Amino acid sequence: MTDHTPQPQRPDIHAVTPVPVRHPSRWIGGAILLVLAAMFIHLLATNDNLKWSVVWQYMFDKEILAGLGRTLLLTCLAMIGGLAIGIVLAIMRLSHNPVFQTVSWAWIWFFRGVPPLVQLIFWYNLALLIPVLSIGIPFGPQFWSANMNDLITPFSAALLGLSFTESAYAAEMIRAGIQAVSGGQTEAAATLGMSKSQTLRRIVLPQALRIIIPPIGNDTISMLKFTSLVSVLALPDLLYSAQMIYARTYQTIPLLIVATIWYLLMSTILTLIEHYIEHRLSDGKPISISRIVASLFKSRFWTSRRAEASL
C-alpha cells in the first residue's frame, strides 16, 4: 500500500530570522568603562589643581612653540637619517658577502641593545673618548681636524643617538619587507636585462613599501616621543621648554599638561598621515580625511555585532 501520510515541509532557511548571540558581559564591561570614563572627565573638569586657565595661557607660548619646532625637526631628521642607514644595513644583511653581513648584524645588535638614553649621554660625552676628530690617510698625513667639543652639540648628540637607534630597527623592517617580495619578480627583471640595483629601486623597494609603511609609521610616532629624552642634554625641546617654564613659575602640572596635549596632537596628526599613505598604497585610490578619522575610531565591538546579526 502507498503511504499517504503527509510529509512535514522543511522550513525555508532563507525565511529564518537570525537571532544574535547575547553577550551580557560586554554590556557590563562597557557600562563599567563608561562610568570610569565619566569619573575621569569629572576629575579633569572639577579639579582646581589642574589650573586649566594656566594651561591655555601657555599653550601657544613662544618658548613652547619653539620647543615644539625643535621636537618636530629632530623627529624628522632622525627618521630620515635612520631610514637612510637602515636601507644600507638591510641590503648588507641580504648580501652574500660575509663581511657585509657581519658588520650589519653587529650594528643592529649593538644599537638595538643599548637604550637610547644611554646613547644620548655617550654621544654627548664623546670628546672624553676622542678629543680631536681628524680626516686623512690612515697612519699617514691628516687633511682636516676639529675639536670634538665644537662638533658635538646637544642637538648633534641627540640626532646621532636617535638616528642610530632608529637605523637598527628600520633595517630589520626593511629587510623583512624586501624578503616578502616574490623572488620570481627579481628573476623576471634579470631576464629583461635589469641590473640588481635597478631591480631593487624599480621592482623590489616599491612593493616592499606597502609592507614597510605601517611599522615605519609606528616608529615615527615612537620617535616623536623618544625626543623627550633629549631633555637630559639640556636641549630645549618641547618637554625641556615646559620644564624651564615651570622651574620659574612653579606651575608644574599645568605645564606638563601643555606638553602632553601637544604630544597627543602631533601623534594624532602623524597617525592620520600614516593611515592616508597606507590606504593610498593599498588600493591606489584617494581617500578622504573623514574616512581616515572614521577608521581611527571604528569600533570592532559594533562591527562584530552587525556581523553576528547578518548571519
N, C-alpha and C positions, 0 to 999 in steps of 0.2 A: 504494500500500500504506500501511496505517496503521502508524506508528512506535510499537511497544510498549515502547521503551526507557524505563525508569523515570526520572522526573524527580527530581533531588535536592530534598529537602524544605528549605524555607527555615527557618532557625533562629528560634525564638521570642525576640524581643528582650526580652521580659519575663523570660525564664528565664536571661538572661545576667548573670553576676555582674560588676559593675563593678570594675575594678582602679584604685585611686587612683594618681595620678601621684606618683612618688617625687621628693623634694626633699632630697637629701643635704646641700646647702649650708645648709638650715635647721637640720638637726641639728648640723652642725659649728659654725655660728654660735651656736646655743643652748648647746652644750657650752662654747664659749669664754666666753660671757657668764656661765654658771653658775660657771665657775672663777674669773672676775674677781669675781663677787659673793661667792663663798666667801672669797677673799683679802681683800676689803674688810671682811666681817664678822669675820674673824680679826683684822684690824688693829684694829677697834673693840673687840674683846673682850680683846686681849692687850697693847695699847699702854698702858703705865702713865702716859704723859704726858697722856692724856685725863682721868684722875682722875675716874672715874665717881662715886666717893663724894662728891666736892665738887659734882658736877652735881646729885645727888639732894638734897644739903644745901640748895642754893639754888633748887630747882625751885619751891618754894612760899614763898620768902622774901617778906616783906611789901613790900619795895621792888620786887621783880619783879612781884608781883601788882598793885601799884598802877600800875606802868608798863604792864602788860598791859591794865588797865582803861582807861587813857588812850588806848592804841592802839586799842582797840575803839570807844571813844567818838568818837575822831577819825575813824575809818573810817566809822562810822555817820553822823555829822553831815556829813562831806564828801560822802558818796554822796547823802544827802538834798538837800543844797544843790546839788550838781552836777546831779542829775536834775531838780530844780525849774527851774533856769536852763536846762538842756538842752531841756526841753519847750517853754519860751518861745522859745528860739532856733530850734528845729525848726519851730515854727509860723510864725515870722517868715521863715525861709528859704522856706517854701511859700507865703508871702503874695504877692499880686500888687502890693503896694506896693514900689516900688524902694528907698525909704529903709529899710524893714524888712529887705529882702533884703541891702542893702549893709552895714548895721550888724551883722546876724547873721553874714554872711560874714567881716567884719573881725574880729569877736570870735573866731570859730572859727579863723581864720588865725593870729591872734596867740597865743592860748593853746595851740594845738597846736604852734606852732613854738618857743615858749620852754620850755626844760627846767624841770621842777618845782622843782629845787634852786635855780635862778636866781630863780624867782618867790618862793620862801620867803624868800630873803635880801633880795629887793627889798621885799616887803611888810613885813618886819621893820624895814627902814630907811626906811619911808615918811615918817616925821617929818622926815627931811632934805629931802624934797621939799615936803611940806605940813605945816608945823609946827602949824597950828591948823585944825581942821575946824569949819565953821560951816554952819548951815542958815538960809535966809532967802529973801527975794525977790532974784532976780538983779539985780545992780548997784543994790540997794536995801538996806533995813534988814535986820539979822540978828536972828533969833529965838533962836538957840541956838548955842553954840560950845563946843569942848572941845579940850584939848591932845592932839595925836595920840599922844604918848608914853604917855598914860594909856589910850588906846583900843587901840593895837596892842601886845598882849602876845604872848609866844611862841605861846600857844595860838591866839589870833585870827589871827596871821600865818600859822600853819600851816593853819588852817581856810580862810582866803581862798585861799592858793596851791593847796591840793589841790582845793577846790571848783571854782575857776575852770578848773583843768586838766581836771577830770572833765566839766565842763559842755560843753567844746568837743567831746570825744569822744562824750558822750552825745547831743548834738544831732544828730550825723550818724547815729548808730544809730537814734535815734527817727525822724528824717526818713526813713530807708530803710524802717523798719517801717511808717510811715504810707503811704508811696508803694506799698508792696506790697499794700495793701488795694484790692480792685477798685473802680474808680470808679463802677461801676453801683450799688453799695450806697449811696453818697452821693447819687446821683440818685434812688434809690428813697426814701431818707429825706426828700429835698426834696419829693417828691410827696406824702408823708404830712404835710407841714407842719412838719417839724422844722427848727429853725434850724441854722446852721453850728456853733455851739458845742454844741448838743445832739447833733448828728450826730457831732462829734468825741469827745465824752465817752461816748456810749452805743453808737456803732457802730464808729468807726474805731479809737480807742485800745484798747478791749478785744481786738480782733482783732490789732492790731499788737503787743500784749503778747506773744503767742506767739513772734513773731519777735525781739522785743527782749530777752526774758529771758536766753537763752544768752550774748550778748555783755555784757549788764549784769552777769550773774553773774561772768563773766570779769573785768570791770572792778573788781568789788568785791574779788575776790581780789588783783588788782593794787594796788588802793588800800590794802589791808592791808599790803602790802609797801612801798608808797610812803611810808607813815607813818614808816618808819625814817629817812627823810631829815630829819625834824624834829629829829634829834639835833644838827644844826648850829646850831639855835636854843636849845640847852640846855634843851629841853622834855623832862622825864623820862618819855618813852615806854618801851616795852619794851627797845629797844636801848640807849637812853641810861641807863636804870636798871642794865642789866648792865654798861655801861661805867663807871658810877660805882662799882659794887661792885668790879670787878677793878682799878680805879685804886687802891683801898685795900688789896686782898688780893693783888694781882699774880697772880690765878688767871685769866689772860686766856682760855685755850682752854676751860676748863670753863664759864665764864660765857657765852661765845659759843655753846656747845652748848646751854645752857639757853635762850637766846633762840631758837636755831634750832628746838628741839623745840616751843616754844610757837607759833612762826610756822607750823610744819608742822601742828600740831594745829588751830589756828584755820583754816588754809587748807582742811584736810580737812573740818571742820565746815561751812564755807561752801560747799564743793563738794557735800556731801550735801544741804544746803538748796536749792541751785540745781537739782540733779537732781530733788528732790521737787517743786519748783514746776513745773519743765519738764514732767515726766511728768503732773502733775495737770492742767496746762493742755492737754496734747496729747490726752488721752483722757477727762478729766473723772472718772476713777476714782481712788479712793485707792490709794496704793502703799506697800508695807511697807518698812521700813528695810533688811530683808535683801535685797530686790530692788535697792534703791539701791546697797548695798555691792557686790552681785554685778555690777551694771552698771559700777561703777568699775573692778573688777579682771577684767572679762571679756576674754579673750584673742582677738584676731582670728585668731591663728595656728590655734588649735584649732577655731574656728568654720569657717575655710576648709577645714581638713582634713575635717571632717564633711560640709561641703557637697560637696567633691570625691568623697567616698566614696558619697554618696547619688545621684550622677549615674548 
